[in-house]
Amino acid sequence: MNDRVVVITGATGRLGQVTARAFAEQGASLALISTSQDKLDALADDLNLPADKVLTRAVNLLDSEAVEETAKAVFAKFGRVEVLIHLIGGWVGGKTIAETDAADFKFMLDQHAWSTFHLLHAFAPKLAANNWGRVIAVSSPSAVNTPAKSGAYAVGKAAEETLLFTLANQFKGTGVTANVIQVSYIDVENSGKGTPPKEIISAMLYLCSDEAGKVNGTRLPLY
């Protein structure tokens, strides 16, 4: 990953921070995206990267113009974009369809589907310009095997995955790949009840390697 330019959304979340640290250790330049500039600045300070290897941007991913401007800012600073890692989370569930509020359903579509659409709309052309690129989203098995009381979340994640797989087919054979890592539960406390972040990071690093160039449009189950 030395000298690759990696964009990470949800960078100030717990998985986002671990991801940023891992790719920084691999020598990548980082564009860190979240909603809090203060938290982004704290993360950048913690990573202790040279100023020319890090960019922070507080962005509402539902604002298409702001996302487009962010893509331009990343390109202006680094001259290219090679990896996009989408880590925006959020879950609303525990209710039947009849019990689910329309606002909750919209929130899940916004959080997972619309954020992904805006990111791909802005960044996909810049990835394609390199003839080499990687797009990764962390999703959930709920997108395929939906639990009884998780419809809104499952629809959001299914839409997110569909967008990535559309991109995968669009760029097939170009050197740009798009894949999904499915995780049921991110075990940040290493309790043994889910997938620890280090396993997710290992999968990301593999998918971003040259050796994974033929892995495209795939759901990688880590659960």
Secondary structure, DSSP 8 states (H G I E B T S, - for coil): -TT-EEEEESTTSHHHHHHHHHHHHTT-EEEEEES-HHHHHHHHHHHT--GGGEEEEE--TT-HHHHHHHHHHHHHHHS---EEEE-------SS-TTT--HHHHHHHIIIIIIHHHHHHHHHHHHHHTTT-EEEEEEE-GGGTS--TT-HHHHHHHHHHHHHHHHHHHHTTTTTEEEEEEE-S-B-TT--SSSB-HHHHHHHHHHHTSGGGTT--S-EEE--
